[in-house]
Amino acid sequence: MLNRKQFLKTGLLGAIPFAGIGCTNVSKFTGSKPVVIATWNTAIKANVAAWEILDKGGYALDAVEAGVMVEENDPKNMSVGYGGRPDREGNVSLDACIMDDKGECGSVVFLQNYKNPVSVARKVMEETPHIMLAGEGAQQFAKDQGFEEMDLLTPKAKEAWEKWLKNGKYEPVVNIENHDTIGMLALDVDGRLSGACTTSGAAWKMHGRVGDSPLIGAGLFVDPEVGAACATGLGEEVVKTAGSALIVEMMRQGHSPEEACKIAVDRIISRNKRNGTSLKNTQVGYLALNKDGAFGAYSIRKGFDYGVYNKDGNRIIDSEFRV
């Protein structure tokens, strides 16, 4: 059942239909199309841009690209795109991937000086025989494709980095500023599924570190016959368990989107328990959307929320969580 906070959020912005609460293999958020879902409360703005395309009968791939670009372009979002927190050497590097309704995909990692890595990733998918470009190669490709080169380090991000340097301690922060990577999944009126994931990565990371966000099967996975999933949080844990691919496979086996996300979260917890490692400062949140438009989410810890925009309106929902 919805808790009070969820009820207030969903009740003010649009009723959510329920189907078979408590039943196995049934999503409590019933399917409809078009629909777009995205990680964290910043999705409210991102979803608007995506919905403008979907509501006109547009392509899901165009919708997810336009949606996540809202956050890539917002310097106030210090975990995505322009204004993202730098690595421990003061460099901002971006990672992103995109995947379409045919299962085609593109990715860029360790991209510097270009603020819209999701669009560069789409160009990799559409204009090259490859899936992933990295570092200087990705930058040269972006330049050749006509993207504008710019300094991504904003005064606010630089100030935060200089403050961090005083202690120089690196550790994961749970639910930092109540947002992180933005992952977005969409289903259009023609039943086409697409997804995108973009981030500036973990703040104060080692120079060159890449997390799960640009990795197909970890940060994002789309199977047009089944559904799609994306991840947010500590990328290393997502990579070790191939989180998004696992979720899609669980949906293939008949699990609802939320159940599939819970299985992926439990996989992380059981792996760490087996190895005797702590998840004290670790958050991972998953989103899933099936081919019928049903959606769900699950996270390790309390505090993960996500945005949904469909015929019932645009609203934020608190994810169920494990601990």
LOFIMI-321161 format. One record per residue (C-alpha): residue in one letter; chain; x, z, y. Coordinates in pm, 1 decimal, always signed. Last residue first. Example, Ala and Ser with C-alpha at 12.3 -4.5 7.8 and 13.67 -1.06 7.14 Angstrom:
   residuo   cadena         xx         zz         yy
         s        A    +1367.0     +714.0     -106.0
         a        A    +1230.0     +780.0     -450.0
END
This chain:
   residuo   cadena         xx         zz         yy
         v        A    +1654.2     +441.5     -174.5
         r        A    +1497.9     +128.0     -329.0
         f        A    +1316.0      -39.3      -41.6
         e        A     +987.7     -208.8      +49.4
         s        A    +1032.2     -428.2     +352.7
         d        A     +867.6     -347.9     +683.7
         i        A     +660.7     -637.1     +816.5
         i        A     +686.0     -804.6    +1156.6
         r        A     +416.0    -1041.4    +1278.5
         n        A     +327.7    -1397.4    +1376.5
         g        A      -25.9    -1514.8    +1304.3
         d        A     -268.9    -1522.1    +1014.3
         k        A     -225.7    -1897.6     +959.8
         n        A     +145.2    -1839.2     +897.3
         y        A     +435.9    -1667.5    +1070.9
         v        A     +624.9    -1390.8     +893.0
         g        A     +904.1    -1173.9    +1030.8
         y        A    +1125.6     -933.4     +843.3
         d        A    +1213.2     -567.6     +825.2
         f        A    +1498.8     -372.8     +670.0
         g        A    +1505.0       -7.5     +771.1
         k        A    +1491.9     +179.9     +443.6
         r        A    +1770.6     +110.4     +199.9
         i        A    +1850.8     -124.7      -86.5
         s        A    +1612.2     -393.3      +29.3
         y        A    +1305.9     -584.5      -88.6
         a        A    +1108.1     -880.9      +37.1
         g        A     +803.3    -1092.1      -41.4
         f        A     +636.3    -1428.0       +5.0
         a        A     +354.0    -1641.2     -131.4
         g        A     +358.7    -1996.5       +5.5
         d        A     +274.3    -2178.3     -318.9
         k        A     +633.4    -2296.3     -369.8
         n        A     +758.7    -1937.8     -360.0
         l        A     +914.1    -1752.8      -68.7
         a        A    +1177.7    -1481.7     -105.7
         l        A    +1356.1    -1244.5     +130.7
         y        A    +1638.3    -1008.4      +38.1
         g        A    +1792.5     -710.9     +215.1
         v        A    +2132.1     -558.4     +149.2
         q        A    +2245.7     -231.6     +306.7
         t        A    +2558.5      -38.4     +223.8
         n        A    +2695.6     +278.8     +378.9
         k        A    +2632.4     +507.8      +81.5
         l        A    +2659.3     +232.8     -180.2
         s        A    +2924.9     +421.9     -375.0
         t        A    +3137.1     +290.2     -660.2
         g        A    +3140.8     +424.9    -1016.7
         n        A    +3168.7      +80.1    -1172.6
         r        A    +2846.0     +113.0    -1370.3
         k        A    +2669.9     +261.9    -1070.2
         n        A    +2794.9      -24.5     -854.5
         r        A    +2664.3     -286.5    -1093.0
         s        A    +2335.6      -97.6    -1139.4
         i        A    +2274.5      -84.1     -764.8
         i        A    +2353.1     -450.0     -707.2
         r        A    +2132.2     -559.2     -998.8
         d        A    +1857.2     -329.6     -870.7
         v        A    +1858.3     -524.5     -543.7
         a        A    +1826.4     -854.8     -731.2
         i        A    +1540.2     -720.0     -944.4
         k        A    +1367.8     -596.4     -627.3
         c        A    +1389.7     -942.8     -473.1
         a        A    +1227.3    -1095.9     -781.5
         e        A     +950.3     -835.5     -772.1
         e        A     +885.9     -916.3     -406.2
         p        A     +868.5    -1291.5     -470.0
         s        A     +638.1    -1246.6     -771.5
         h        A     +796.4    -1274.5    -1113.7
         g        A     +705.9    -1565.9    -1339.9
         q        A    +1035.3    -1668.3    -1499.0
         r        A    +1096.0    -1921.3    -1223.5
         m        A    +1052.2    -1636.3     -975.0
         m        A    +1337.0    -1456.2    -1152.3
         e        A    +1548.3    -1771.0    -1129.2
         v        A    +1483.9    -1790.1     -755.7
         i        A    +1589.0    -1428.1     -715.8
         l        A    +1910.3    -1478.9     -913.1
         a        A    +2005.7    -1777.9     -699.4
         s        A    +1959.2    -1564.9     -388.8
         g        A    +2167.9    -1275.2     -516.6
         a        A    +2470.0    -1432.1     -680.8
         t        A    +2561.2    -1075.5     -794.2
         k        A    +2912.8    -1045.3     -654.2
         v        A    +2820.1    -1265.9     -358.7
         v        A    +2538.5    -1036.9     -246.2
         e        A    +2757.2     -728.0     -262.3
         e        A    +3030.2     -894.8      -55.6
         g        A    +2774.4    -1005.1     +199.8
         l        A    +2681.4     -660.9     +325.5
         g        A    +2343.3     -722.4     +486.8
         t        A    +2117.9    -1026.6     +475.4
         a        A    +1996.6    -1252.1     +197.5
         c        A    +1793.2    -1565.1     +137.5
         a        A    +1546.9    -1692.0     -122.7
         a        A    +1358.1    -2010.2     -203.2
         g        A    +1086.2    -2129.9     -437.7
         v        A    +1014.0    -2278.7     -777.7
         e        A    +1006.9    -2657.9     -808.1
         p        A    +1178.1    -2714.6     -473.2
         d        A    +1469.1    -2486.9     -570.9
         v        A    +1623.5    -2335.7     -258.7
         f        A    +1910.8    -2087.8     -244.4
         l        A    +2064.8    -1890.7      +39.0
         g        A    +2315.7    -1611.2      +98.6
         a        A    +2445.1    -1614.9     -259.3
         g        A    +2340.5    -1932.9     -439.6
         i        A    +2477.2    -2158.8     -165.5
         l        A    +2747.3    -1968.9      +20.3
         p        A    +2726.8    -1986.2     +400.5
         s        A    +2575.9    -1637.5     +439.6
         d        A    +2760.8    -1457.8     +160.2
         g        A    +3064.6    -1335.7     +350.2
         v        A    +3371.5    -1512.4     +488.0
         r        A    +3682.0    -1328.3     +608.7
         g        A    +3934.9    -1543.6     +795.6
         h        A    +4063.4    -1273.5    +1030.0
         m        A    +3975.3     -940.9     +872.9
         k        A    +3631.0     -821.8     +980.8
         w        A    +3578.3     -635.0    +1310.1
         a        A    +3206.6     -712.4    +1306.0
         a        A    +3081.3     -855.3     +978.5
         g        A    +2984.7    -1217.8     +997.4
         s        A    +2899.4    -1437.5    +1293.9
         t        A    +2589.1    -1540.7    +1103.1
         t        A    +2362.7    -1823.3     +988.6
         c        A    +2124.5    -1886.6     +699.3
         a        A    +1888.4    -2179.7     +654.3
         g        A    +1605.2    -2267.4     +417.1
         s        A    +1378.5    -2550.8     +311.7
         l        A    +1065.0    -2598.3     +103.0
         r        A     +839.9    -2907.0     +121.9
         g        A     +476.2    -2848.0      +28.9
         d        A     +335.6    -3119.2     +256.4
         v        A     +199.1    -2859.2     +496.7
         d        A     +547.8    -2709.6     +538.0
         l        A     +717.8    -2426.4     +351.9
         a        A     +987.3    -2234.7     +537.8
         l        A    +1271.9    -1992.5     +471.3
         m        A    +1493.1    -1827.6     +733.7
         g        A    +1806.2    -1614.3     +713.2
         i        A    +1936.1    -1443.5    +1024.8
         t        A    +2249.7    -1237.8     +971.1
         d        A    +2216.6     -891.8    +1115.7
         h        A    +1936.7     -699.2    +1278.1
         n        A    +1823.9     -343.5    +1334.8
         e        A    +2109.8     -279.1    +1579.1
         i        A    +2330.0     -234.2    +1269.6
         n        A    +2098.7     -180.6     +971.2
         v        A    +2366.8      +11.2     +776.5
         v        A    +2715.8       -6.2     +925.9
         p        A    +2997.3     -124.0     +698.3
         e        A    +3341.3      +25.2     +765.6
         y        A    +3643.6      -73.3     +968.2
         k        A    +3830.7     +179.8    +1179.6
         g        A    +4036.5      +44.8    +1469.2
         n        A    +4017.5     +368.3    +1666.9
         k        A    +4081.1     +243.6    +2020.5
         l        A    +4033.5     -114.0    +1898.4
         w        A    +3657.1      -55.7    +1868.7
         k        A    +3626.2      -17.1    +2246.4
         e        A    +3815.6     -342.1    +2297.2
         w        A    +3581.8     -514.6    +2051.4
         a        A    +3270.0     -384.8    +2226.6
         e        A    +3403.8     -503.1    +2563.6
         k        A    +3481.0     -845.8    +2418.2
         a        A    +3128.4     -869.2    +2279.6
         k        A    +2980.0     -785.6    +2618.3
         p        A    +3212.1    -1024.8    +2803.2
         t        A    +3107.4    -1305.8    +2566.2
         l        A    +3339.4    -1450.7    +2302.2
         l        A    +3201.5    -1790.1    +2193.9
         d        A    +3429.1    -2004.9    +2410.8
         m        A    +3293.6    -2359.0    +2402.3
         e        A    +3315.0    -2697.9    +2231.4
         e        A    +3003.7    -2913.8    +2252.6
         f        A    +2899.2    -3094.8    +1935.2
         g        A    +2958.1    -3470.4    +1930.7
         q        A    +2986.1    -3534.5    +1558.5
         d        A    +3362.0    -3582.9    +1586.6
         k        A    +3391.6    -3240.8    +1749.7
         a        A    +3191.2    -3075.6    +1473.6
         f        A    +3406.4    -3251.9    +1212.4
         q        A    +3725.0    -3133.0    +1382.3
         q        A    +3590.4    -2778.9    +1386.1
         a        A    +3491.4    -2792.0    +1019.6
         g        A    +3837.4    -2917.0     +927.6
         e        A    +4000.3    -2649.1    +1139.9
         g        A    +3815.2    -2377.9     +952.7
         a        A    +3600.8    -2482.3     +659.4
         l        A    +3378.5    -2765.9     +540.2
         m        A    +3123.1    -2723.2     +263.4
         i        A    +2882.6    -2951.2      +76.1
         h        A    +3070.6    -3280.0      +63.6
         p        A    +2985.0    -3651.7      +52.7
         t        A    +2944.2    -3642.8     +432.7
         e        A    +2677.7    -3730.8     +691.0
         e        A    +2360.7    -3554.7     +575.5
         m        A    +2484.5    -3229.2     +426.0
         v        A    +2782.3    -3191.0     +661.0
         k        A    +2548.9    -3278.7     +949.4
         r        A    +2315.8    -2999.8     +839.2
         a        A    +2609.6    -2758.6     +836.4
         v        A    +2697.7    -2860.9    +1192.2
         s        A    +2339.7    -2784.2    +1290.3
         v        A    +2358.7    -2443.1    +1124.6
         p        A    +2696.5    -2379.2    +1291.6
         n        A    +2538.3    -2385.7    +1637.7
         k        A    +2783.0    -2206.5    +1870.9
         y        A    +3095.4    -2419.0    +1831.9
         n        A    +3431.9    -2265.3    +1928.4
         q        A    +3527.0    -2138.8    +1581.1
         l        A    +3390.7    -2226.6    +1236.9
         f        A    +3512.1    -1995.2     +961.0
         v        A    +3269.8    -2148.0     +713.0
         v        A    +3042.9    -2451.0     +731.9
         s        A    +2772.2    -2542.4     +482.4
         g        A    +2550.7    -2825.3     +363.9
         c        A    +2278.1    -2856.7     +104.5
         e        A    +2064.0    -3091.0     -103.0
         g        A    +1805.7    -2922.5     -326.4
         k        A    +1547.8    -3192.3     -254.4
         d        A    +1342.8    -2971.1      -24.3
         d        A    +1641.7    -2890.4     +193.0
         m        A    +1928.2    -2642.8     +212.9
         i        A    +2119.4    -2511.7     +515.5
         c        A    +2438.2    -2310.3     +549.9
         a        A    +2611.2    -2106.4     +816.0
         d        A    +2933.8    -1926.9     +905.1
         l        A    +3075.5    -1842.3    +1248.3
         s        A    +3409.8    -1718.6    +1376.8
         v        A    +3459.5    -1511.7    +1690.9
         n        A    +3824.6    -1411.7    +1741.1
         g        A    +3926.5    -1073.2    +1883.5
         e        A    +4191.5     -983.5    +1625.3
         r        A    +3965.3     -738.3    +1440.8
         d        A    +3702.7    -1010.8    +1403.0
         p        A    +3465.1    -1088.2    +1686.6
         r        A    +3109.9     -967.5    +1750.3
         g        A    +2867.6    -1252.9    +1804.7
         g        A    +2793.2    -1359.5    +2160.1
         y        A    +2724.6    -1722.2    +2070.4
         g        A    +2628.8    -1743.0    +1704.7
         v        A    +2478.8    -1448.4    +1516.0
         s        A    +2560.9    -1078.4    +1488.5
         m        A    +2567.6     -988.1    +1857.0
         n        A    +2216.4    -1106.3    +1933.0
         k        A    +2213.9    -1065.1    +2310.3
         p        A    +2412.6    -1387.9    +2346.3
         d        A    +2107.8    -1583.8    +2225.6
         n        A    +2196.8    -1940.8    +2122.3
         e        A    +2251.2    -1865.2    +1753.2
         e        A    +1930.0    -1662.3    +1764.3
         v        A    +1711.5    -1951.7    +1875.0
         m        A    +1917.6    -2179.3    +1650.1
         v        A    +1770.7    -1994.2    +1352.2
         g        A    +1428.1    -2139.1    +1422.9
         a        A    +1525.4    -2494.5    +1512.6
         e        A    +1715.6    -2534.8    +1185.0
         v        A    +1440.5    -2367.3     +985.5
         a        A    +1172.6    -2591.7    +1135.4
         d        A    +1362.3    -2919.2    +1103.1
         l        A    +1407.6    -2848.0     +732.0
         a        A    +1039.4    -2756.1     +695.1
         y        A     +932.6    -3096.3     +827.9
         g        A     +651.3    -3119.5    +1079.5
         g        A     +275.0    -3102.0    +1036.2
         k        A     +219.1    -2994.1    +1396.1
         d        A     +196.0    -2628.7    +1296.2
         l        A     +529.7    -2658.3    +1115.4
         i        A     +722.0    -2770.8    +1422.4
         e        A     +587.0    -2511.1    +1665.3
         w        A     +611.7    -2263.6    +1377.4
         a        A     +990.6    -2291.5    +1364.1
         a        A    +1031.1    -2214.1    +1733.4
         v        A     +788.0    -1923.7    +1709.2
         n        A     +962.4    -1795.4    +1396.6
         a        A    +1287.8    -1751.0    +1585.5
         k        A    +1123.1    -1530.6    +1846.0
         i        A     +954.8    -1296.2    +1597.8
         a        A    +1249.9    -1332.5    +1361.1
         t        A    +1450.2    -1098.2    +1583.8
         n        A    +1269.4     -828.7    +1386.9
         w        A    +1487.5     -879.9    +1081.6
         t        A    +1508.5    -1168.7     +834.4
         a        A    +1291.7    -1478.7     +846.8
         i        A     +964.4    -1610.5     +707.3
         v        A     +791.1    -1941.6     +778.0
         v        A     +455.1    -2057.9     +647.9
         p        A     +261.0    -2382.6     +630.8
         k        A     +105.9    -2324.1     +395.9
         s        A      -63.3    -2035.1     +227.4
         g        A      +20.6    -1798.9      -54.3
         t        A      -88.7    -1441.9      -93.3
         f        A     +113.9    -1144.7      +26.3
         k        A      +56.1     -890.9     -252.4
         s        A     +236.0    -1136.8     -478.9
         v        A     +115.2    -1136.0     -838.3
         n        A     +357.3    -1124.0    -1132.1
         t        A     +252.0     -773.3    -1237.8
         c        A      -46.5     -612.5    -1075.4
         g        A      -12.4     -322.5     -832.8
         i        A     -186.2     -505.6     -552.2
         g        A     -375.2     -800.2     -703.3
         a        A     -414.2    -1018.5     -400.0
         f        A     -385.2     -904.4      -41.9
         p        A     -450.5    -1096.7     +277.8
         i        A     -254.0     -991.7     +583.6
         a        A     -449.7     -936.4     +904.0
         g        A     -298.3    -1049.8    +1229.8
         l        A      -78.0     -920.9    +1507.0
         l        A     -225.9     -580.5    +1574.7
         g        A     -309.8     -502.5    +1212.2
         t        A      +25.3     -622.1    +1086.4
         k        A     +227.7     -392.1    +1306.0
         l        A       -9.6      -98.7    +1290.1
         f        A      -50.0     -125.6     +915.1
         q        A     +325.8     -154.2     +858.4
         k        A     +388.3     +160.3    +1061.0
         r        A     +113.2     +348.7     +881.3
         n        A     +239.4     +257.5     +534.8
         l        A     +103.1      -48.3     +361.5
         m        A       +0.0       +0.0       +0.0
END
